[in-house]
Amino acid sequence: MRVPSTTTIINRALDLRGDAQRQHDTATINGIDTLIKNLYRGAKAKWAIDGALLVTSVNTLGAVYVVTEHTCDCPAYAPCWHLRLRALLLDLFQTECDTADMHAA
């Protein structure tokens, strides 16, 4: 799977942030804000062959964190923004697949 552009990811994150704001979900808003901030700071991601997401650290030069469905090997407390990024990327991929299916039908 390809990782969408940073702009695409941030736009989707802002959509989700709006939903969280309407529900007064402060924890989700804070998590999305952290995700957006780190993408602006230059964090990059790519998918590994085993389905894990590899995310570059914006704080530790050269560090790359491995993010799986429920875990991340970063030193942050769970849930970290890397897990949120993985879920968001899978959501974007699902939307892309659904749209392709609609156009094919």
Secondary structure, DSSP 8 states (H G I E B T S, - for coil): -----HHHHHHHHHHHHHHHHHTT-HHHHHHHHHHHHHHHTT--EEE-TTS-EEEE-SSSTT-EEEE-SS-B-SSS-SS-HHHHHHHHHHHHHHHHHHHHHHHH-
